[in-house]
Amino acid sequence: MARSLRWRPDAAAQVFKEPAGAADSRLAEFVRGYAGLRSRVLIGHVRRASVGQQVLADTHPFAREVGGRDLVLAHNGTLERERLVSRLDGFFTPVGGTDSEAALCALATWMTDQRVPCEAFGRLHGWLREINPCGTMNLLFSEGRRLYAYHDAGGYNGLWHVRRRPPYVRVVLRDDDWEVDLGAEKDPGQRGSVIATRPLTDERWEAFTPGALLVFEDGEIVYPT
């Protein structure tokens, strides 16, 4: 099992990755106490390897520079790696052996070759639906300004989101005897959204529709509108 976290302290992405069990991760302990952990977009990933090995090169999330922005992606599911690699033109190439990194390279190749900006939400959604038949595919990715969340067309493993707005209340974590008063932790003007494979708290989470792409910016859904 590997644990990783990605955020942006400024225009560039910063990725912490460790190919180790999450419960034994010293990196997780460091991040927990790191006061500088503030960002518009955060992506955390804990996985059990299905494709690739338990090495740093195969640990999520993966990043590539596209059009002057760091594009960062994490994937849940299993894709036919060779079908994705066949879409590459040699500029973006995987370092490790995962299907997930190959998916990022395929996405970066398509965006670069077709000159598709991240803001072309409809075209991006169409491309994701096009490669989904390669296997099962829940994706979270970001270019720094927005968070893109795609749910597998076959409904694999679920994907949920919850929107948080003031006034904040106390929430309870479902898998642990732990609760937090969001009103004491959040600034009055803060708002955001959380996306996860399944609901994490006792809040009212909403399920993604299979095959849906939701794009979040400053905590609001900007696609579909």
LINPEPE-V734227 format. One record per residue. SS is DSSP state (hx for helix, st for strand, lp for the rest). PSI is psi as a letter, one per 20 degrees, with the letter a starting at -180 (* if undefined). BURIAL is 1 if it has 9 or more other ideal C-beta (glycine too) atoms within 8 Angstrom, else 0. Layout:
# LINPEPE-V734227
ss,psi,burial
SS,PSI,BURIAL
SS,PSI,BURIAL
This chain:
# LINPEPE-V734227
ss,psi,burial
lp,q,1
st,q,1
st,p,1
st,r,1
st,q,1
st,p,1
st,r,1
lp,o,1
lp,h,0
lp,c,0
lp,h,0
lp,q,0
lp,q,1
st,p,0
st,p,1
st,p,1
st,q,1
st,o,1
lp,m,1
lp,r,1
lp,p,0
hx,h,1
hx,h,0
hx,j,0
lp,o,1
hx,h,0
hx,h,1
hx,h,1
hx,h,0
hx,g,0
hx,h,1
hx,h,0
lp,j,0
lp,o,0
lp,h,0
lp,j,0
lp,n,0
lp,p,0
lp,q,0
lp,h,0
lp,p,1
st,p,0
st,o,1
st,q,0
st,p,1
st,p,0
st,q,0
lp,p,0
lp,p,1
lp,h,0
lp,p,1
lp,a,1
lp,r,0
lp,m,0
lp,r,1
hx,h,0
hx,h,0
hx,j,1
lp,p,1
lp,r,1
lp,r,1
st,q,1
st,q,1
st,q,1
st,p,0
st,o,1
lp,k,0
lp,j,0
st,q,1
st,o,1
st,p,1
st,p,1
st,q,1
st,q,1
st,q,1
st,p,1
lp,a,1
lp,p,0
st,q,1
lp,o,0
hx,g,1
hx,h,0
hx,h,1
hx,g,1
hx,h,1
lp,i,0
lp,i,1
lp,q,1
lp,j,0
lp,i,0
lp,g,0
lp,o,1
lp,q,0
lp,q,1
lp,g,0
lp,a,1
lp,j,1
lp,q,1
hx,h,1
hx,g,1
hx,h,1
hx,h,1
hx,g,1
hx,g,1
hx,h,1
hx,g,1
hx,g,1
hx,h,1
hx,g,1
hx,g,1
hx,h,1
hx,g,1
hx,h,0
lp,i,0
lp,l,0
lp,o,1
lp,q,0
lp,h,1
lp,i,0
lp,m,0
hx,g,1
hx,g,0
hx,h,1
hx,g,1
hx,g,1
hx,h,0
hx,h,1
hx,g,1
hx,h,1
hx,h,0
hx,i,1
hx,h,1
hx,i,0
hx,i,1
st,b,1
lp,q,1
lp,n,1
st,p,1
st,q,1
st,p,1
st,r,1
st,q,1
lp,j,1
lp,h,1
lp,h,0
lp,q,1
st,p,1
st,p,1
st,o,1
st,p,1
lp,p,1
lp,p,1
lp,h,1
lp,j,0
lp,k,0
lp,p,1
lp,i,1
lp,q,1
lp,p,1
st,q,1
st,q,1
st,p,1
st,p,1
st,p,1
lp,q,0
lp,q,0
lp,p,0
lp,q,1
lp,r,0
st,p,0
st,q,1
st,p,0
st,p,1
lp,h,0
lp,j,0
lp,q,0
lp,m,0
lp,p,0
st,q,0
st,q,0
st,o,1
hx,h,1
hx,h,1
hx,i,0
hx,h,0
lp,q,1
lp,q,0
lp,h,0
lp,i,0
lp,q,0
lp,q,1
st,a,0
st,q,1
st,p,0
st,p,1
st,r,1
lp,h,0
lp,r,0
lp,p,1
lp,h,0
st,a,1
lp,j,0
lp,r,0
lp,n,0
lp,q,1
st,p,0
st,q,0
lp,q,1
lp,p,0
lp,p,1
lp,j,0
lp,q,0
st,p,1
st,p,1
st,p,1
st,p,1
st,p,1
lp,k,0
lp,i,1
st,q,0
st,o,1
st,i,1
st,p,1
lp,q,0
lp,*,0
